[in-house]
Structure formats: C-alpha cells, structure tokens
Amino acid sequence: MTSESSGDRPAHLYVRNELSGNVNGPSIQAQQIHGGITFNVRTAAPCGPASRPDQVPPLTVRCVNRLEELSSLDGAVSELMRGPSPVGFHVISGIPGVGKTTLVCRWADQARDRFPDGQIFVDYAALRGHTAGGDVSAAVAMCLRALGVCDINIPESLADRTALFRTRTAGRRILVVLDDVNQPAQVGPLVPKGMGSVVLVTSNGRLGELALDGACLMSLAPLNMASGLRLLADRCGEEAVAADRRAAERLVEFCAGLPKALHLVAARLLTNHRLTMGALAEELADEARRLRGLSLGGKHSVSAVLDLTYRSLPPDAARLYRVLGRLPGRSFDVGTAAVAAGFDVATAEPLLGVLEESSLLDVTEDGRFRFHDLVRLHARERAAEEETESSRSAVMERVVTHYLALVAFADRAVREDRLRIADLTGLLRGAANPFAAEAGPEPLAWLDAERANILAVLREAARQGLHRQVWPLAEGFTVLFLHRRYLGEWQESLELGAAAAAEAMVPAAEARLRSLLSRPLMDLGDYDRARKELETAAACAEVAAHTALSASVQEFFGRYWDRFDASRAVEAYRRSVELNIEAEEWRGVAVATYFLGCAQDAAGNHGQALDTLRRAHQDLSARHDARMAARVLAAIGAVQERLGDADAAMRTLGEAAGALRAERAYHYEAQTLVRLAGLIERTGGAHDVVREHMTRAFEIYEEGGSPEAEKLRERLDRSADMREGSDGHRAD
C-alpha cells in the first residue's frame, strides 16, 4: 500500500474502537465541530523570475510620532549605501509594546520606491515553537517563495536554501524585514546579496552580536511626554487633551510611554463618552497601587490599563477574552474563537467586535484576529485567576477537535483514496465541509496558511494529554507536507502523533505515523533513525494485523533501501506488492509495482524492469490515474534507452512528456524533456528539435525558480555558439 493510496479497507483488519462498540477502527465522536472559517489569506506569490513581493503589513492606525527615529533610520540607511557595504543592515530593539514593528512598517511604506524588486516580511514569532529560535529553514523557504521559487525547487537543507536565496537576491534591490527575532542565527541566512538592498530586524533584545556582522544597532525608547500627548490628541481629539492636560499627562505616565497601552486608554475613552481623562487617570492611580509588584513583564502600569479595560467589558466579552488568551496559535478566525468559547458564530462575532473596539484585539490584513503579546499575557493571567482547570482543558479539547475536523476535510479534498487509520466518520457526518463549497478555500493553501496554528495546537494538545485527538490530527496534517516540504515541521508533527498513538495504545496509528516519519528523516539525512522508525512501524503493523498498512510500511522500507541497496529495495517492493494484493488494494499494487520496476532498473535488471513498469502503467491507466501513469511512462522510456532501443525510447519519452504536460506535472515534464533532448543529441538527431525540448524545459525551470534553469541556459548558449560556428564553416 503506498502512502498516497487506499481503497476499500477490510473492517476486520483494524484495531477495535475503544470509544464506542459499534464502529471498527479508532474514531473521534461527533460534537460541536466548528463554526465559520475565515479564509482571506494573501494570494500565493507567483512563480518565476519576475515575481515582486509586497509583504510588509499595512499600517492600520495613523502614525503621528517617531519622526526623529524615522529620520535617523533613513539617514543611517542612506549613509550606509554610500559606504563600502552594498547592503544596509539595521537592528531595532526595545521592550514589547514600544512600537518597533510599527516604526519599521512605516519606514518601509515611505521607502517603497527605493526597492523596485519588492519587500519581504518574516514574522519569526509565528514560526517559533517551544525551541529558543524560530525555524530558520522555514523562514528562508518563505522568502524563496516570495521571490518566485516554486515549492518543488526549494532545496531540503538550510545551507542549500541560503545559497539559493543569495543567488535569487543578487542583482535585485529588495527590503527584508525580520520581525520579532530572538536569536542572532535567525538573521544571517536572510541577508540579501543585491546592491542597495536593506535588512531590518526587530527584537526585544539588543542582539549585539550582529554588530560584528556590520549591523547598525538602534534602541527604541518609550514615547516621551510630548509624543504620548500627541498620540492621545490624535485618537481622542486636541480639545480633549487641552481640556485637562494634567490628566492627559498622568495617562501618559501610567502607560509608561508605550504606544500599545496608550491606544488601549484611547479606546476606553472613545467607547465610553461619559468617561473623562481625569476620571480615568484616578482609576489608573488606584489600579496601579493595587497591582504594584505584579507580573506582566514587570510593567504594573500596563497591567493597570489592561485590568481597567478588561473590567469594563460585558461578561460574555470578558469570558471570550480569557478563553482566547489560552489559544496556542498566533492568530485565529471567527470560527475558531466561537468553538473555543462554546458559542455559535453569530454570538462570537459581535463579541470580537467589542474586543477590537477596546483595542484588546488587532485585526490582521487577512481578516483574522491576533493579540499583542502584552495583551495575550494579560488574558492568560485573567484565565488562570478566573477559569477552572476543567474549563481550560475543555477549551483545548474543543479547539483541537475543531482543527481535526477542518484538517480531515482538507486532507480528503486533496486526495480521497489514501490510507488513513483514523475513522472520523462520526465526527464529519453532517458537518459543513468548507472545501466543498463553490467559493471554498483551496485545501492546500488553507493548510499552509494555518500551518503554524495547527502545529501549535498539536503541541499544546499533546502537552495536555489529548492523545486520541493528537494522532489523527497529525495523520491528516501530513497531506500538506507531502506537497510542500517543511521538513522540520513535518518531523515534529509526526513525532507528536506517533508518541500520542503509542500513549493511546493504537498500534496501527503508531505504525502509520512512524513509517511516514521516515520520509522527513531521510530527506534530512538521518538514515539511522529513519530505519529504526521503520522497524518499529513494521512491528506495530504486525501487532495491528493490518495487511494494507504492512504493505505501506514495506513500500517505505523500499524507499529507504533505494538509497543503499537496490537488491533489498527490490525485495521490499515485492513484499509490498504481495501484501497489497492480499489486502485487495489495487492502486497500492500498481504504485508499488512502479517503485519495484525503478528498483530493478537501478539494480541493473533492465529487461525485468521494463516488464514490471509496463504492468504498472497498464494498471494505473486502467484506474484512470493519468498523472502516475505518465510518470511510469517516463521511467519506461529511460529503461528503453539503457537497453539500447533509442527509437522506442524517443517515442515513449515524447509521449510521457506530452502526458505530463496535460496533467500539469511540469517538473516531471522538464526532467523528461531534458532526457529526451540528450538522447536525440547523442543519436545525431535534429538540432532544432533538441533546442525546442531544452527551451521548453528551461522555461519550466525558470518559471519555478529552479537552479536547473541556469544549467540549461548555459547548454542552450553553448548549443547556439556551436550552431553559429558550423554555419560559418559551411558558408566558407
């Protein structure tokens, strides 16, 4: 059974469901699943060299301060551009809430014309898990996509990704903003190479080590009195500040000059017209005394502002605030908020509006919600004080089940006939499938947009011991990583899932997840561990008495042995075919047969490989799996070439290239055309045909940002020079 295949699974092969007595297989029972789904993520950056990213978030409030800092930053960048360094490099540090990101976004907006090749924005906080630093490799991959590199052409290792990023930024003038950096190592791989480019880093710490790499360090202080009053006047009106200037000054003092706290104060005044600045200043004075010595980053004055704002909320809005503070992800939509609180969407939506009006929630560019870090900390403190442990656990159980349902729908929308261990029939029955709607989101795009949140939910649910939800979520989530190779995140999600399956004592699930885990481990070069995971998976599959699963594990073993021992790979694929036949998994038989043929070819048994691959092609064609059948056809052409049948190989490769193009499998089409062009060239075929095939392959690689494009360009240039030379000799 292939990792991408399935069929009608014999019920007696599954372990028995421990949750109810009438369903075979591990299952999750139905409850409130999800409310609305907000899907307004940015359109994916187009592939190709002409891609011009524009990712720096827009400003949602007017900026009336920081003119001196903006001028200083502008001058420093201009001065650096006139110096020996071709790239501007600046670190803006300061305490949370002081306005670092706002300053950088404002400067980026003003300096847009300086960067004709685009602006890239990386939020490291969104990439950060429980490790000290964010996933640098994922950050580089994000930047490569922004620069027009398609997923299939993004290298696996951080070193190769960094090299490709430097290649893609050479000759371009771009701005790279790295927000919320907490480790110097997160910066180096993302310094662009193009003359006139600039990288801006924001951090709560100074990151002094980066000065050794040429960074100019700027520390952002809280607003002074004049600037704080200017902000209040802009939000509340000049007249309000002038009417009681002393009270306004006290408000700035209580807010410690932090723009976020001042916006909270302004929101309180604007939403309660009977509240005066003087009355609010007196409230804050009392609150500051009450909270003196409490946490919230040591800023008890900010705690006072937040506590007063919080206590002015209606009860349902206050409860929603506490609940949302417990969400593990960085942002959330209306549906997730509703599920977390146990509300319906119609109830949650206006309550979110109340929190937004109070400046407790920010609305993101894509229509979702997020907390400022200081506000999130306060919401969690309120939840710890006012919510019971059981109610906090119930929130997490509702949220993980919500994501489980949505991920399951997305997984099935990508490919229905795939091996799955979790039986989610009861959970999904009668639930609205957002991906089946006419204007519904594209499932892989949604999974990618929610990737950080889903991983955060997996971590927190695993920490809380929700094992029966964790492993099915990890199983469904893997469909994203089969198409988009975030190797570190794939590995972590599968490790969490496999551990949860072991805790829940579901050997079939553990076998499935550990066999899948071998894929990212091998791509990361950890072959010893990949083999151990496969050995454990095989033992678990045997305990589960799950024939189709055992077939899949053997296929993964074949992938492992492909790298080391072709004869053992052949043995593993043969066993996979036998087990798939026993389980009556006919697509699994066909796909395992394809891999078997490739392994036989690698072992030097070309004639045998040809027969095997022809069987695989026939079976996949009969199942109307045109994409896989086209890939098999390309493999047949390669074997025919090795057997010396050039004419047959050219016909087969030409047919395969056409079929792959029809299936929009352009990467495989390019590989096939390069092989075909080489064969025609070696056999003295028409130069124009060779050039036509290589040009088409070059266009595919260039459009996808592949490093292969440059190699083909050089071949095409050499070919043109040779052609001109031969024409010149003929003319003489």
Salt bridges, closest charged atoms under 4 A:
GLU18 OE1 - ARG468 NH2 3.15
ASP54 OD1 - ARG112 NH1 2.95
GLU69 OE2 - ARG66 NH1 3.17
ASP74 OD1 - ARG114 NH2 2.75
GLU79 OE1 - ARG82 NH2 2.92
ASP109 OD1 - ARG112 NH2 3.70
ASP123 OD2 - ARG330 NH2 3.93
ASP123 OD2 - ARG370 NH2 3.44
ASP151 OD1 - ARG145 NE 2.56
ASP151 OD2 - ARG484 NE 3.82
GLU156 OE2 - ARG485 NE 3.86
ASP180 OD2 - ARG128 NH1 3.96
ASP234 OD1 - ARG62 NH2 2.04
GLU249 OE2 - ARG245 NE 3.42
GLU249 OE1 - ARG246 NH1 3.47
GLU253 OE2 - ARG246 NH1 3.68
GLU282 OE2 - ARG250 NH1 2.73
GLU283 OE1 - ARG268 NH2 3.78
ASP286 OD1 - ARG289 NH2 2.46
GLU287 OE2 - ARG290 NH2 2.52
GLU287 OE1 - ARG311 NH2 2.79
ASP307 OD2 - ARG290 NH2 2.70
ASP307 OD2 - ARG311 NH1 3.84
ASP307 OD1 - HIS378 NE2 2.46
ASP307 OD1 - ARG382 NE 3.80
ASP333 OD2 - ARG368 NH1 3.88
ASP362 OD1 - LYS260 NZ 3.34
GLU365 OE1 - ARG42 NH2 2.90
ASP373 OD1 - ARG330 NH1 3.02
GLU386 OE1 - ARG322 NH1 3.34
GLU386 OE2 - ARG382 NH1 3.28
GLU387 OE2 - ARG322 NE 2.70
GLU389 OE1 - ARG392 NH2 2.60
ASP411 OD1 - ARG418 NH2 2.50
ASP411 OD2 - ARG420 NE 2.70
ASP417 OD1 - ARG415 NE 2.81
ASP448 OD1 - ARG451 NH1 2.53
ASP448 OD2 - ARG484 NH1 2.83
GLU450 OE2 - ARG368 NH1 2.77
GLU460 OE2 - ARG463 NH2 2.58
GLU489 OE1 - ARG451 NE 2.46
GLU492 OE2 - ARG459 NE 2.60
GLU495 OE2 - ARG529 NH1 2.70
GLU510 OE2 - ARG514 NE 2.82
ASP523 OD2 - ARG485 NH2 2.13
ASP523 OD1 - ARG563 NH2 3.64
GLU533 OE1 - ARG514 NH1 2.93
GLU533 OE2 - ARG529 NE 3.35
GLU535 OE2 - ARG531 NE 3.32
GLU555 OE2 - ARG559 NH2 3.31
GLU578 OE1 - ARG575 NH1 3.24
ASP601 OD1 - HIS606 ND1 2.66
ASP601 OD2 - ARG642 NH2 2.37
ASP625 OD2 - ARG415 NH2 3.63
ASP625 OD2 - ARG587 NH2 2.80
GLU641 OE1 - ARG675 NH1 3.15
GLU641 OE2 - ARG682 NH2 2.25
GLU669 OE2 - ARG696 NE 2.96
GLU681 OE1 - ARG715 NH2 3.79
ASP688 OD1 - ARG723 NH1 3.08
GLU702 OE2 - ARG713 NH2 3.43
GLU708 OE2 - LYS711 NZ 3.22
GLU710 OE1 - ARG713 NE 3.54
ASP727 OD1 - ARG723 NE 3.93
ASP727 OD1 - ARG730 NH2 2.13
